[in-house]
Amino acid sequence: MEVTFAGPVFFSEIDEAMFFAWLERVPGFVSVQGHGCSLTVTLTNDRAGAIAELLVLLRRWQVDPAPLRPLRGEDPYLSSLWEHPIHEVAAGTEEP
């Protein structure tokens, strides 16, 4: 399975290294390829936990999670992250 999304903006080499280190720890991660300003992540077909981890990763680096929406599960814990930036969810300021 492949998912393509806009690449994040990095503010330092360590910031970039942390993003890719986290990405490589997503369950089922196989590879990542850059295409201009986009990244394509390849995952194994057994994606249990992978979509949730990618959602958190994209939200943390302020990347639009829209490419993941077709793969959205029913996890109520993450439901607000689909609709709101992570800082709003963490602060409890998201509106329904």
QUICOR-V29179 format. One record per pair of residues at least 6 apart in sequence whose ideal C-beta (glycine too) atoms are under 6 Angstrom apart, sorted by the first residue. I is the first residue (numbers start at 1). GAP is how many residues later the second one is. D is the distance in whole Angstrom. If there is no record, write none. Layout:
i gap d
I GAP D
I GAP D
//
This chain:
i gap d
1 42 5
1 44 6
2 38 6
2 40 5
3 38 5
3 64 6
4 34 5
4 36 4
5 58 6
5 62 5
6 32 6
6 57 6
7 30 5
7 32 5
8 53 4
8 55 5
10 6 4
19 42 6
22 35 6
26 24 5
26 27 5
26 28 6
27 22 4
27 23 5
28 15 4
28 16 4
28 18 6
28 19 5
28 22 5
30 12 4
31 11 5
32 7 6
32 9 5
33 7 5
43 7 5
51 17 6
51 20 5
52 26 6
54 14 6
55 10 5
55 13 6
55 26 6
58 7 5
59 22 6
59 27 4
60 26 6
80 9 5
80 14 5
81 8 6
84 10 4
88 6 4
//
